[in-house]
Amino acid sequence: MPDVSPSILSVVQSANKKYGKNTIGTSENMKILDIDRIPTGITKLDTGLGGGFPRGQFVELYGPYSSGKSLISLLTIAQAQKQGLECVYFDIEGSYDEIWAESLGVDIKKLYVTQIDVGEEIVDLVCKLLDAHPGILVIDSIAAITTLSEVEKDTDSHFIAPLARLLSYGLKRIKHHNKNTLIILVNQIREKITNFGSIPYSPGGNAILHYPSVRLEVKRDTDFITESGKKLDKNIIGQVCNWRVMKNKSAPPRKFGSFRYFYEGNKIEES
């Protein structure tokens, strides 16, 4: 350990003895601070992320419907399984299709899937799973989560930001349990109406903005890929998925790019 004042060194030694080795130390000696990454398998995206999504942290994928968020999540799971990591998929929207997942390279026999959708139950299960140290845990999607207050009361009841309140304490609990699991939060886009027009935002309140170390915006190009290559051709065979790293706390942010996704055979072609 480099030269430090005796008083600080005494505190450091005492803390490591009381709370465990590597509780506190210099960054040079704290190897637990090294970031492991799981690639998506999309070369330019992985480069833009700094080598892939960081383990032990939250990542939010958000964007409009059918933009490629679940696609990127499943591709990342496939890469994690190649490393021998266990993965869990929270199919909150009830849209998981094992045939599609398998065609993307996911080993469906080793992927754990759950379709519970009540937020309080999700938080409890996530915390228990994290104690078993899986490689990836995907929650698809945040916007589809309901809460006990919404389930137990009638439709005439009014609720003030139940999802935001749930995530405010839920993400805090999950972070406490997480050691080295990549947690991917798939989120949707909503429109907030103001006096100056509509403003797009991702549901979940401020917590969903601050906890993720990476926020990746995913959008589908307005022009689809057609068989003839002409825009007016109704025989659509694929789409262009555009991505932009809006937040990255472990690599330079604001990287962007795109890839072509062909529906037949689930082929990915990098541009």
C-alpha positions, -999 to +999 in steps of 0.1 A: +000+000+000+014+035-009+024+060+017-007+073+036-011+090+069-010+067+099-045+078+109-060+068+075-041+036+074-054+027+108-090+033+097-084+013+065-070-017+084-097-016+110-125-014+083-111-043+063-108-064+095-143-056+106-162-057+073-140-080+052-110-079+029-111-052+002-138-032+020-116-001+014-083+005-003-065+023-031-078+017-066-045+001-075-050-026-050-088-030-052-091-056-080-128-059-073-131-025-090-121-041-124-150-041-148-160-074-165-180-069-196-204-091-216-205-083-253-237-081-274-221-098-304-226-066-324-191-053-330-196-016-334-221-015-305-196-034-282-169-009-292-192+020-285-200+006-250-163+002-242-162-036-248-198-046-239-222-041-211-206-039-176-213-066-151-224-057-116-243-027-129-277-016-142-281-010-179-313+006-194-323-001-230-352+022-240-370+032-271-402+029-292-419-005-297-403-029-321-370-010-322-347-039-312-345-037-274-355-073-267-334-083-297-302-068-281-311-083-247-314-118-261-282-115-282-264-105-251-278-135-232-265-157-260-230-143-256-231-147-218-241-184-222-211-189-244-190-178-214-208-204-192-229-178-173-264-185-161-291-161-172-326-151-161-353-135-182-382-117-166-409-118-193-432-092-178-449-084-211-456-121-217-441-119-252-411-142-248-410-167-277-385-196-273-383-203-310-372-167-317-348-168-288-333-200-299-329-187-335-308-158-320-284-182-304-300-185-269-297-219-253-334-221-242-327-252-221-304-232-198-323-199-198-345-194-167-378-175-175-405-160-153-436-141-161-445-126-127-455-089-132-462-075-097-433-051-089-430-060-052-427-097-061-402-090-088-379-071-064-380-099-039-373-126-065-345-105-081-328-101-047-329-138-040-316-146-075-287-122-071-275-140-040-269-170-064-248-147-087-262-152-122-244-136-152-273-117-166-308-108-154-331-091-179-363-073-169-385-068-200-401-044-195-401-018-168-432+000-181-452-033-179-446-037-142-477-033-120-478-027-083-497-042-054-516-010-049-528-011-085-537-048-084-556-047-051-577-016-056-606-010-080-602+008-114-617+040-100-588+045-076-562+071-083-525+064-079-497+089-078-465+075-095-467+040-081-440+026-104-416+055-096-421+049-059-415+012-063-383+017-083-371+043-059-367+017-031-366-014-053-335-005-073-318+004-040-325-030-026-314-047-058-282-028-059-273-038-024-277-075-033-258-073-067-222-084-068-213-091-104-246-095-123-254-075-154-290-063-149-306-051-182-337-030-177-358-029-209-380+002-210-405+018-233-411+054-244-441+075-233-452+110-244-456+137-217-480+165-229-469+200-219-478+235-229-449+234-254-459+201-270-451+165-262-419+153-245-407+117-248-396+100-216-390+065-202-414+054-173-400+048-138-393+083-124-359+097-116-345+064-102-345+048-137-324+078-149-298+077-122-292+040-112-281+027-147-244+032-155-254+028-192-285+041-209-288+029-245-314+045-268-327+021-295-348+033-325-360+017-356-353+035-389-384+050-405-376+031-437-378-007-436-356-031-456-376-044-486-370-073-509-366-050-539-348-023-521-375+002-529-393+021-502-428+015-515-423-022-518-447-039-493-426-070-491-407-060-459-378-084-450-360-064-422-353-031-405-324-009-395-319-006-358-302+027-347-286+030-313-270+057-293-252+055-259-269+084-240-251+076-207-219+057-200-201+059-166-173+035-176-165+046-212-170+077-234-207+083-239-226+095-270-213+068-293-238+059-320-243+035-349-268+011-365-271-025-377-295-042-402-318-069-388-333-094-413-364-112-401-358-143-421-332-163-402-327-135-377-296-123-395-277-093-382-257-073-407-234-045-394-232-013-414 
